Amino acid sequence: MELIAWNDSLATGISIIDAQHKVLINKLNKLNSSIKALNDSGLNILLDELLEYTFYHFETEENYFEEFDYEGKEAHLKE
């Protein structure tokens, strides 16, 4: 069973951000499955991939905040 299932309520309407969110959810679900299965053989790799992609995703979001002068930028960055 998935930890997080993508659904339309998670959509931002920004295709690249939604696509990245889907990748992040997929990586989280893989990590969760590995932990539940007590399969630590690839855990470090999964964690590294998740961390690297998370940094990439947040960089993309922050660039969009600047490019489109997003008014909720400060609150989103704090969160």
C-alpha positions as a LaTeX table, in Angstrom:
\begin{tabular}{lrrr}
\hline
Residue & $x$ (\AA) & $y$ (\AA) & $z$ (\AA) \\
\hline
Met1 & 0.00 & 0.00 & 0.00 \\
Glu2 & 1.22 & 3.45 & $-0.88$ \\
Leu3 & 2.10 & 5.95 & 1.81 \\
Ile4 & 0.88 & 8.76 & $-0.44$ \\
Ala5 & $-1.35$ & 8.37 & $-3.49$ \\
Trp6 & $-1.43$ & 11.12 & $-6.08$ \\
Asn7 & $-4.84$ & 12.67 & $-6.59$ \\
Asp8 & $-6.19$ & 15.84 & $-8.14$ \\
Ser9 & $-6.33$ & 17.65 & $-4.79$ \\
Leu10 & $-2.51$ & 17.66 & $-4.82$ \\
Ala11 & $-2.29$ & 19.29 & $-8.24$ \\
Thr12 & $-1.00$ & 22.84 & $-8.49$ \\
Gly13 & $-1.96$ & 23.25 & $-12.13$ \\
Ile14 & 1.67 & 23.91 & $-13.03$ \\
Ser15 & 2.66 & 20.91 & $-15.13$ \\
Ile16 & 6.37 & 20.81 & $-14.25$ \\
Ile17 & 5.67 & 21.18 & $-10.52$ \\
Asp18 & 2.95 & 18.53 & $-10.60$ \\
Ala19 & 5.27 & 16.18 & $-12.49$ \\
Gln20 & 8.02 & 16.74 & $-9.91$ \\
His21 & 5.56 & 16.20 & $-7.07$ \\
Lys22 & 4.60 & 12.87 & $-8.65$ \\
Val23 & 8.28 & 11.87 & $-8.79$ \\
Leu24 & 8.75 & 12.86 & $-5.13$ \\
Ile25 & 5.68 & 10.85 & $-4.11$ \\
Asn26 & 6.96 & 7.86 & $-6.05$ \\
Lys27 & 10.36 & 8.08 & $-4.35$ \\
Leu28 & 8.72 & 8.41 & $-0.91$ \\
Asn29 & 6.54 & 5.40 & $-1.61$ \\
Lys30 & 9.56 & 3.33 & $-2.69$ \\
Leu31 & 11.40 & 4.33 & 0.47 \\
Asn32 & 8.39 & 3.49 & 2.61 \\
Ser33 & 8.00 & 0.08 & 0.94 \\
Ser34 & 11.67 & $-0.69$ & 1.52 \\
Ile35 & 11.42 & 0.26 & 5.18 \\
Lys36 & 8.25 & $-1.79$ & 5.70 \\
Ala37 & 9.85 & $-4.80$ & 4.03 \\
Leu38 & 12.88 & $-4.40$ & 6.29 \\
Asn39 & 14.95 & $-4.32$ & 3.13 \\
Asp40 & 17.87 & $-2.07$ & 3.94 \\
Ser41 & 20.03 & $-3.17$ & 1.01 \\
Gly42 & 19.12 & $-0.13$ & $-1.10$ \\
Leu43 & 17.96 & 2.20 & 1.64 \\
Asn44 & 20.95 & 4.54 & 1.45 \\
Ile45 & 20.54 & 4.85 & $-2.31$ \\
Leu46 & 16.82 & 5.60 & $-1.98$ \\
Leu47 & 17.49 & 8.21 & 0.70 \\
Asp48 & 20.21 & 9.85 & $-1.38$ \\
Glu49 & 17.95 & 9.92 & $-4.45$ \\
Leu50 & 15.10 & 11.42 & $-2.45$ \\
Leu51 & 17.31 & 14.07 & $-0.90$ \\
Glu52 & 18.92 & 15.01 & $-4.22$ \\
Tyr53 & 15.56 & 15.24 & $-6.00$ \\
Thr54 & 14.05 & 17.22 & $-3.14$ \\
Phe55 & 16.78 & 19.87 & $-3.46$ \\
Tyr56 & 16.26 & 19.94 & $-7.24$ \\
His57 & 12.49 & 20.33 & $-6.81$ \\
Phe58 & 12.74 & 23.14 & $-4.25$ \\
Glu59 & 15.20 & 24.96 & $-6.48$ \\
Thr60 & 12.69 & 24.72 & $-9.34$ \\
Glu61 & 9.88 & 26.04 & $-7.13$ \\
Glu62 & 11.97 & 28.94 & $-5.85$ \\
Asn63 & 12.93 & 29.89 & $-9.41$ \\
Tyr64 & 9.24 & 29.91 & $-10.36$ \\
Phe65 & 8.45 & 32.07 & $-7.32$ \\
Glu66 & 10.91 & 34.66 & $-8.58$ \\
Glu67 & 10.02 & 34.38 & $-12.26$ \\
Phe68 & 6.28 & 34.82 & $-11.66$ \\
Asp69 & 6.53 & 37.09 & $-8.59$ \\
Tyr70 & 4.50 & 34.63 & $-6.51$ \\
Glu71 & 2.77 & 36.57 & $-3.71$ \\
Gly72 & 2.74 & 33.58 & $-1.34$ \\
Lys73 & 6.49 & 33.08 & $-1.68$ \\
Glu74 & 7.54 & 34.02 & 1.85 \\
Ala75 & 4.91 & 31.84 & 3.55 \\
His76 & 5.72 & 28.91 & 1.26 \\
Leu77 & 9.46 & 29.23 & 1.91 \\
Lys78 & 8.86 & 29.23 & 5.69 \\
Glu79 & 6.70 & 26.16 & 5.41 \\
\hline
\end{tabular}
